[in-house]
Amino acid sequence: MRVVSLVPSLTEAVAVSAPGLLAGATDWCTHPAGLAAARIGGTKNPDVAAIAALAPDLVIANDEENRAPDLDALRGAGLDVLVTEIRTLDQAFTELHRVLVDGCGLARPRWLDEAEAAWAALPAPSGPPRPAAVPIWRRPWMVLGRDTFAGDLLARLGVRNVYAGHPERYPRVTVEELNASGAELVVLPDEPYRFTAADGPEAFPGLPAALVDGRLLTWYGPSLAEAARVLPSALR
């Protein structure tokens, strides 16, 4: 079987489970290291002709990371496209099983069971959830809003996204609004914007900043087991 992945998280999931299946991946697919798949453009601008030329049996995509017109063009080229929808951790586990077992015909990988077990073993948060703002971009400032995978992970770790009720999923806000949001913590991932100790925390005087690995917060794949081990202490 030949698979093309348009999602970095799913690329890693397939490559770790069965490296020989992956015929193509996007320019943003950075894990695992040394990925040998052909590069077929970005998540938002895949090269449809290049993908079709690889003659994949399956193209795997995501409703948020990939654009509907690109997916329609791939279907128009006669390709089978599996589109995932992931807003929660439970959805991530379900969709990973669908991609790997139902879509790619693999045996359920051990890492997926280990990731589920790692999250199931975490103790329930004690006390009221800690309100936090989660910027994902700067210039302009953008934050996590409603119905996000990262927001669900944070909620399971006792952190409440103060913008979880916003009508937009990734709203633009001013830094003044962020500082007046009632957050008691600011969570700064290193992707998609690369927040660092020298670029981000200074905008939130008086608020503790948790600098976290963006891959552990936003990727759904083999990194999930590590996320269950690392994120709790990073947020503390």
Rosetta silent file (secondary structure, phi, psi, omega in degrees, C-alpha in Angstrom):
SEQUENCE: MRVVSLVPSLTEAVAVSAPGLLAGATDWCTHPAGLAAARIGGTKNPDVAAIAALAPDLVIANDEENRAPDLDALRGAGLDVLVTEIRTLDQAFTELHRVLVDGCGLARPRWLDEAEAAWAALPAPSGPPRPAAVPIWRRPWMVLGRDTFAGDLLARLGVRNVYAGHPERYPRVTVEELNASGAELVVLPDEPYRFTAADGPEAFPGLPAALVDGRLLTWYGPSLAEAARVLPSALR
SCORE:     score description
SCORE:     0.000 S_00000001
   1 L     0.000  146.499  179.092    0.000    0.000    0.000 S_00000001
   2 L  -121.572  129.234 -175.141    1.099    3.581   -0.740 S_00000001
   3 E  -124.417  138.380  169.248    0.000    6.462    1.501 S_00000001
   4 E  -114.565  130.697 -179.900    0.364   10.230    1.184 S_00000001
   5 E  -111.641  133.269  178.150   -0.111   12.259    4.349 S_00000001
   6 L  -105.818   13.122 -175.930   -1.095   15.930    4.372 S_00000001
   7 L  -134.956  121.794 -178.646   -0.878   16.261    8.181 S_00000001
   8 H   -53.465  -42.649  179.719    2.386   16.255   10.179 S_00000001
   9 H   -60.423  -44.934 -177.623    0.810   14.406   13.121 S_00000001
  10 H   -73.381  -31.039  173.487   -0.580   11.683   10.883 S_00000001
  11 H   -58.264  -47.939  179.690    2.666   11.474    8.918 S_00000001
  12 H   -63.012  -40.600 -178.990    4.484   10.621   12.134 S_00000001
  13 H   -61.043  -44.304  179.807    1.794    8.125   13.110 S_00000001
  14 H   -70.306  -44.852 -175.618    2.103    6.230    9.815 S_00000001
  15 H   -63.694  -37.131  178.696    5.896    6.480    9.612 S_00000001
  16 H   -73.268  -34.731 -176.400    6.392    5.113   13.117 S_00000001
  17 H   -79.892  -39.466 -177.260    3.842    2.333   12.598 S_00000001
  18 L  -158.259   82.178 -173.478    4.843    1.224    9.086 S_00000001
  19 H   -55.411  -31.452 -175.861    7.556    3.353    7.410 S_00000001
  20 H   -69.534  -13.981 -177.887    7.314    1.550    4.090 S_00000001
  21 H   -79.235  -26.568 -167.426    3.758    2.765    3.469 S_00000001
  22 E   -81.727  107.733 -179.965    4.538    6.482    3.322 S_00000001
  23 E   -91.141  -30.185 -176.856    5.030    7.620   -0.282 S_00000001
  24 E  -150.473  152.337  179.882    4.557   11.364    0.246 S_00000001
  25 E  -152.876  164.544 -177.254    4.358   13.983    2.987 S_00000001
  26 L   -79.387  169.199  177.330    4.186   17.763    3.296 S_00000001
  27 L   -66.404  -19.669 -178.688    7.105   20.139    3.728 S_00000001
  28 L   -90.370   -0.927 -179.051    5.971   20.635    7.341 S_00000001
  29 L   -82.065  101.200 -172.331    6.259   16.943    8.227 S_00000001
  30 L  -105.584   -8.246 -178.198    9.348   16.965   10.458 S_00000001
  31 L  -128.779  144.432   -6.095    8.912   13.766   12.471 S_00000001
  32 L   -71.812  164.640 -179.976   10.300   11.204   12.611 S_00000001
  33 L   -61.466  145.813  177.569   13.767   12.462   11.735 S_00000001
  34 L    76.430   21.941 -178.957   15.134   11.340    8.384 S_00000001
  35 L   -58.236  126.128 -173.245   11.717   10.908    6.776 S_00000001
  36 L   -96.456    0.470 -176.606   12.347    9.602    3.255 S_00000001
  37 L   -66.403  150.861  175.533    8.925   10.313    1.726 S_00000001
  38 E   -63.664  143.779 -179.937    8.607   12.570   -1.323 S_00000001
  39 E   -94.150  133.720 -170.702    7.667   16.157   -0.449 S_00000001
  40 L  -125.400   27.902  178.991    4.450   17.378   -2.021 S_00000001
  41 E    99.873 -164.498 -176.218    4.079   21.002   -0.818 S_00000001
  42 L   -94.289  178.716  178.025    2.439   22.431    2.282 S_00000001
  43 L   -69.640  -31.632 -178.026   -0.651   21.536    4.259 S_00000001
  44 L   -96.644  -12.208 -179.548   -2.520   24.495    2.737 S_00000001
  45 L  -140.767   58.670  179.360   -1.044   24.286   -0.766 S_00000001
  46 E   -67.499  149.099  178.520   -0.354   20.655   -1.670 S_00000001
  47 L   -85.158   99.081 -174.767    0.774   19.888   -5.207 S_00000001
  48 H   -60.708  -41.740 -178.765   -2.175   17.856   -6.478 S_00000001
  49 H   -64.354  -40.381  179.771   -0.392   16.768   -9.660 S_00000001
  50 H   -66.456  -37.623  178.220    2.659   15.584   -7.694 S_00000001
  51 H   -66.137  -45.632  179.519    0.448   13.637   -5.312 S_00000001
  52 H   -60.949  -36.527 -179.760   -1.446   11.996   -8.166 S_00000001
  53 H   -65.323  -24.154  177.440    1.867   11.070   -9.811 S_00000001
  54 L   -76.408  -11.781  178.434    2.807    9.096   -6.684 S_00000001
  55 L    51.917   54.316 -179.672   -0.288    6.918   -7.303 S_00000001
  56 L   -74.496  150.743  172.425   -1.207    6.537   -3.629 S_00000001
  57 L   -78.537  -24.275 -176.894   -3.842    4.095   -2.500 S_00000001
  58 E  -152.163  136.835  170.174   -4.861    6.549    0.233 S_00000001
  59 E  -112.021  127.500  179.691   -4.397   10.237    1.037 S_00000001
  60 E  -107.496  136.767 -172.185   -4.890   11.119    4.709 S_00000001
  61 E  -143.825 -179.590  179.259   -5.951   14.618    5.681 S_00000001
  62 E  -139.435  140.619 -174.577   -7.597   16.679    8.423 S_00000001
  63 L   -66.273  -21.028 -179.978  -10.614   18.959    8.192 S_00000001
  64 L   -94.526  -42.438 -173.757   -8.794   21.769   10.003 S_00000001
  65 L   -79.975  -23.615 -176.937   -5.266   21.554    8.627 S_00000001
  66 L  -117.172  152.087 -175.543   -6.207   21.025    4.982 S_00000001
  67 L   -90.694  139.627 -178.367   -8.449   23.041    2.675 S_00000001
  68 H   -57.090  -41.805  179.637  -11.621   21.584    1.193 S_00000001
  69 H   -60.644  -35.858  178.039  -10.822   22.723   -2.408 S_00000001
  70 H   -67.331  -41.191  179.912   -7.508   20.845   -2.315 S_00000001
  71 H   -67.257  -37.363  176.651   -9.201   17.699   -1.014 S_00000001
  72 H   -64.014  -38.951  179.248  -11.895   17.996   -3.701 S_00000001
  73 H   -65.181  -37.163  177.865   -9.176   18.308   -6.350 S_00000001
  74 H   -66.546  -41.990  176.448   -7.514   15.141   -5.071 S_00000001
  75 H   -64.188  -38.217  178.134  -10.815   13.289   -5.214 S_00000001
  76 H   -63.251  -24.858  176.818  -11.343   14.697   -8.696 S_00000001
  77 L   -83.984    4.868  176.612   -8.022   13.113   -9.659 S_00000001
  78 L    87.549   16.040 -177.091   -9.481    9.758   -8.660 S_00000001
  79 L   -96.223  148.300  176.256   -7.724    9.451   -5.308 S_00000001
  80 L   -84.350  120.426 -176.489   -9.179    8.013   -2.106 S_00000001
  81 E  -118.119  122.808  176.432   -9.042   10.718    0.599 S_00000001
  82 E  -103.647  119.129 -176.623   -9.614    9.966    4.290 S_00000001
  83 E  -108.790  123.577  179.125  -10.388   13.138    6.251 S_00000001
  84 E   -93.657  156.585  172.194  -10.033   13.155   10.019 S_00000001
  85 L  -131.136  119.449 -174.119  -11.758   15.447   12.525 S_00000001
  86 L  -134.694  108.658  177.527   -9.983   15.879   15.860 S_00000001
  87 L  -118.230  -14.371 -177.618  -11.214   18.265   18.542 S_00000001
  88 L  -138.918  166.430  177.149  -10.607   16.147   21.666 S_00000001
  89 H   -62.716  -42.532  179.061   -8.185   13.538   22.952 S_00000001
  90 H   -60.636  -41.126  176.271  -10.841   10.826   22.661 S_00000001
  91 H   -62.423  -38.411  179.859  -11.407   11.793   19.028 S_00000001
  92 H   -59.619  -46.465 -179.482   -7.658   11.624   18.437 S_00000001
  93 H   -63.968  -41.977  179.794   -7.498    8.028   19.644 S_00000001
  94 H   -64.151  -45.668 -176.926  -10.553    7.066   17.586 S_00000001
  95 H   -71.668  -34.511  175.813   -9.301    8.751   14.413 S_00000001
  96 H   -63.102  -40.738  176.080   -5.770    7.357   14.755 S_00000001
  97 H   -62.379  -42.706 -179.268   -7.271    3.863   14.916 S_00000001
  98 H   -62.859  -41.955 -179.560   -9.395    4.670   11.837 S_00000001
  99 H   -66.818  -51.432 -170.952   -6.390    5.921    9.876 S_00000001
 100 H   -78.193  -42.992 -174.489   -3.948    3.175   10.810 S_00000001
 101 H   -89.299  -54.743 -177.209   -6.189    0.121   11.144 S_00000001
 102 H   -75.138  -41.491 -176.288   -9.201    0.821    8.932 S_00000001
 103 H   -80.707  -48.181 -175.252   -7.467    3.056    6.373 S_00000001
 104 L   -94.714   -8.926  177.103   -3.964    1.601    6.131 S_00000001
 105 L    73.877   24.890 -178.799   -4.832   -1.981    7.040 S_00000001
 106 L   -92.479  160.129  166.743   -2.296   -2.206    9.867 S_00000001
 107 L   -69.491  148.050 -179.685   -2.477   -4.034   13.142 S_00000001
 108 L   -58.986  123.980 -175.105   -3.217   -1.588   15.945 S_00000001
 109 L   -73.700  149.400 -178.789    0.220   -0.238   16.944 S_00000001
 110 H   -61.944  -36.201 -176.455    1.527   -0.681   20.465 S_00000001
 111 H   -62.931  -28.924  179.707    2.324    3.024   20.822 S_00000001
 112 H   -69.380  -41.648  175.448   -1.355    3.877   20.457 S_00000001
 113 H   -64.170  -39.496 -179.661   -2.300    1.592   23.346 S_00000001
 114 H   -66.234  -37.034  178.263    0.562    3.027   25.400 S_00000001
 115 H   -66.751  -44.237  177.575   -0.604    6.572   24.727 S_00000001
 116 H   -61.136  -42.410 -179.326   -4.177    5.775   25.762 S_00000001
 117 H   -65.783  -37.279 -179.143   -2.919    4.071   28.919 S_00000001
 118 H   -63.622  -41.535  179.567   -0.658    7.025   29.780 S_00000001
 119 H   -74.902  -35.348  178.607   -3.531    9.489   29.667 S_00000001
 120 H   -66.179  -27.938 -176.934   -5.930    7.141   31.466 S_00000001
 121 L   -81.409  -12.237 -179.124   -3.405    6.777   34.299 S_00000001
 122 L   -67.423  136.971  177.163   -3.172   10.510   35.000 S_00000001
 123 L   -69.033  151.456  176.588   -4.880   11.501   38.236 S_00000001
 124 L   -65.065  141.308  179.348   -7.870   13.793   38.022 S_00000001
 125 L   -58.502  141.291  178.001   -6.937   17.433   38.640 S_00000001
 126 L   -99.037  141.158  178.978   -7.431   18.536   42.230 S_00000001
 127 L    80.340  176.919 -179.706   -9.096   21.840   42.996 S_00000001
 128 L   -68.188  149.355  179.405  -10.693   24.290   40.571 S_00000001
 129 L   -63.356  146.665 -178.566   -9.175   24.539   37.095 S_00000001
 130 E   -87.080  120.198 -179.219   -6.543   27.234   36.639 S_00000001
 131 E   -69.923  134.456 -176.187   -7.661   29.879   34.113 S_00000001
 132 E  -143.213  150.029  169.124   -5.116   30.371   31.337 S_00000001
 133 E  -103.622  143.851 -175.335   -4.682   32.148   28.041 S_00000001
 134 L  -128.198   84.729  175.763   -2.971   30.208   25.242 S_00000001
 135 E   -67.506  142.129  175.507   -1.472   32.415   22.509 S_00000001
 136 E  -121.232   -5.558  179.366   -0.500   30.592   19.333 S_00000001
 137 E  -154.174  156.677  177.838    0.649   33.601   17.275 S_00000001
 138 L  -133.064  145.669 -178.073    2.060   37.055   17.717 S_00000001
 139 L    60.234   64.981    2.926    1.774   40.086   15.367 S_00000001
 140 L   -88.504  163.051  176.370   -1.181   39.799   15.489 S_00000001
 141 L   -70.076  131.877  173.254   -1.929   37.998   18.720 S_00000001
 142 E  -132.882  148.219 -176.452   -4.069   34.884   18.253 S_00000001
 143 E  -132.607  164.633  170.016   -5.195   32.451   20.924 S_00000001
 144 L   -66.648  133.103  175.697   -6.846   29.089   21.304 S_00000001
 145 L  -111.386 -131.151 -174.661  -10.617   29.521   21.263 S_00000001
 146 L   -82.103  155.521  167.146  -13.430   26.987   21.290 S_00000001
 147 L    52.716   53.526  178.214  -13.350   23.272   20.420 S_00000001
 148 L  -117.207  148.127  176.915   -9.617   22.679   20.064 S_00000001
 149 H   -58.566  -46.364 -179.711   -7.611   19.538   20.657 S_00000001
 150 H   -62.784  -38.247  177.880   -5.008   21.470   22.672 S_00000001
 151 H   -62.622  -37.116  177.972   -7.749   23.020   24.791 S_00000001
 152 H   -67.297  -41.237  176.178   -9.088   19.566   25.630 S_00000001
 153 H   -59.131  -45.893 -178.764   -5.624   18.365   26.669 S_00000001
 154 H   -61.901  -41.650  179.602   -5.211   21.385   28.929 S_00000001
 155 H   -60.108  -36.901  179.157   -8.630   20.827   30.519 S_00000001
 156 H   -69.228  -17.833 -179.066   -7.624   17.272   31.399 S_00000001
 157 L  -104.241   13.889  175.232   -4.572   18.707   33.153 S_00000001
 158 L    84.015   20.614 -179.957   -6.502   21.186   35.274 S_00000001
 159 E  -118.857  124.763 -179.189   -6.062   24.233   33.033 S_00000001
 160 E  -102.432  120.732  176.710   -9.123   26.124   31.763 S_00000001
 161 E   -70.276  118.640 -176.042   -8.743   28.077   28.540 S_00000001
 162 L   -68.631  -14.774  178.429  -10.326   31.478   29.239 S_00000001
 163 L  -104.981   16.087 -178.225  -11.272   31.766   25.562 S_00000001
 164 L   -63.547  -23.457  179.242  -12.901   28.328   25.325 S_00000001
 165 L   -94.535    5.439 -179.534  -16.314   29.991   25.004 S_00000001
 166 L   -68.287  143.429 -179.585  -15.295   32.335   22.206 S_00000001
 167 L   -64.964  -21.706  179.253  -17.341   31.943   18.997 S_00000001
 168 L  -100.398  152.563 -178.432  -14.130   31.581   16.968 S_00000001
 169 L   -81.471  -30.111  178.704  -11.720   28.701   17.246 S_00000001
 170 L  -137.592   71.475 -173.922   -8.602   30.856   16.868 S_00000001
 171 L   -71.782  150.921  169.084   -9.629   34.438   17.650 S_00000001
 172 E   -87.581  133.783  177.970   -7.445   37.497   17.258 S_00000001
 173 L  -139.008  161.323  175.664   -7.201   39.534   20.450 S_00000001
 174 L   -86.682  159.281  178.348   -5.094   42.427   21.643 S_00000001
 175 H   -65.452  -28.751  176.318   -2.415   41.961   24.255 S_00000001
 176 H   -65.795  -41.747  176.446   -4.397   44.333   26.453 S_00000001
 177 H   -62.574  -40.890  179.407   -7.409   42.011   26.212 S_00000001
 178 H   -60.493  -44.678 -178.078   -5.193   39.054   27.044 S_00000001
 179 H   -71.510  -19.286  178.951   -3.862   40.703   30.166 S_00000001
 180 L  -101.897   10.543 -172.521   -7.401   41.644   31.246 S_00000001
 181 L   -78.457  -10.153 -175.166   -8.889   38.203   30.495 S_00000001
 182 L    89.721    4.006  178.389   -8.735   36.894   34.045 S_00000001
 183 L   -66.545  143.288  174.477   -6.032   34.376   33.192 S_00000001
 184 L  -107.603    2.125 -177.947   -3.738   33.325   36.012 S_00000001
 185 E  -155.595  144.480  170.873   -1.319   31.628   33.632 S_00000001
 186 E  -117.558  126.576 -179.472   -0.169   32.112   30.057 S_00000001
 187 E  -101.737  121.620 -174.316    0.731   28.959   28.095 S_00000001
 188 E  -120.074   99.392  176.068    3.233   29.632   25.308 S_00000001
 189 E   -77.458  162.500 -179.920    3.920   26.763   22.858 S_00000001
 190 L   -95.615   13.312  169.741    6.885   26.875   20.476 S_00000001
 191 L  -157.304  149.367    4.781    4.699   26.289   17.411 S_00000001
 192 L   -71.714  -29.759  171.638    3.151   27.500   15.203 S_00000001
 193 L   -88.038  138.371 -176.527    4.746   30.701   16.571 S_00000001
 194 L   -88.528   79.738  173.890    8.062   29.978   18.255 S_00000001
 195 L   -68.554  141.811  177.867    7.566   31.544   21.661 S_00000001
 196 E  -136.357  176.349  178.365   10.710   31.518   23.803 S_00000001
 197 L   -61.042  -25.796 -179.036   11.781   32.819   27.197 S_00000001
 198 L   -99.552    0.059 -175.669   12.921   35.997   25.414 S_00000001
 199 E  -143.835   88.569  178.930    9.895   36.334   23.107 S_00000001
 200 L   143.940  -62.478 -175.931    6.484   36.138   24.742 S_00000001
 201 H   -58.513  -30.545 -176.827    6.553   36.180   28.546 S_00000001
 202 H   -65.702  -18.070  179.611    7.534   39.882   28.655 S_00000001
 203 H   -78.801   -7.236 -175.636    4.132   40.769   27.173 S_00000001
 204 L  -127.266   67.485 -178.674    2.391   39.433   30.290 S_00000001
 205 L   -62.132  132.529  179.804    3.882   41.184   33.330 S_00000001
 206 L    89.544  -10.555  178.412    2.760   39.583   36.562 S_00000001
 207 L  -104.313  131.247  172.523    1.551   36.368   34.905 S_00000001
 208 L   -66.644  142.427 -178.883    3.551   33.143   35.165 S_00000001
 209 E  -115.229  129.717  174.567    4.383   31.742   31.735 S_00000001
 210 E  -103.433  107.984  176.083    4.543   28.037   30.899 S_00000001
 211 E   -85.168  119.297 -173.966    6.761   27.509   27.850 S_00000001
 212 E  -126.037  156.189  174.782    5.743   24.168   26.361 S_00000001
 213 L   -69.210  116.140 -177.708    6.704   21.981   23.420 S_00000001
 214 H   -60.818  -32.879  178.765    4.088   22.754   20.772 S_00000001
 215 H   -63.353  -37.771  179.973    4.304   19.253   19.377 S_00000001
 216 H   -72.705  -24.651 -177.821    3.295   17.801   22.737 S_00000001
 217 H   -90.227  -30.388 -170.152    0.369   20.198   23.013 S_00000001
 218 H  -120.306  -13.905 -178.871   -1.036   20.122   19.472 S_00000001
 219 L   -89.814  142.187  175.319    0.116   16.926   17.715 S_00000001
 220 L  -117.085  107.458 -176.746   -1.955   13.739   17.848 S_00000001
 221 L   174.970 -150.127 -178.224    0.270   10.741   17.237 S_00000001
 222 L   -59.350  -18.712  178.662    3.200    8.918   18.854 S_00000001
 223 H   -73.910   -8.951 -174.814    4.002   12.070   20.868 S_00000001
 224 H   -64.062  -37.024  179.107    0.820   11.612   22.931 S_00000001
 225 H   -65.683  -42.919  177.243    2.433    9.266   25.462 S_00000001
 226 H   -63.799  -38.235  179.687    5.294   11.712   26.026 S_00000001
 227 H   -59.284  -40.406  179.667    2.788   14.556   26.319 S_00000001
 228 H   -64.619  -28.672  179.775    1.058   12.787   29.203 S_00000001
 229 H   -84.747  -36.276 -169.479    4.395   12.550   31.020 S_00000001
 230 H   -94.253  -41.252 -173.301    5.817   15.995   30.246 S_00000001
 231 H   -60.868  -40.998 -178.964    2.941   18.484   30.078 S_00000001
 232 H   -55.723  -44.549 -179.270    1.758   18.186   33.711 S_00000001
 233 H   -73.078  -34.443  178.724    5.129   19.272   35.092 S_00000001
 234 H   -63.313  -36.604 -179.112    5.600   21.921   32.377 S_00000001
 235 H   -76.824  -27.989  175.769    2.280   23.500   33.349 S_00000001
 236 L   -70.855    0.000    0.000    3.112   23.415   37.051 S_00000001
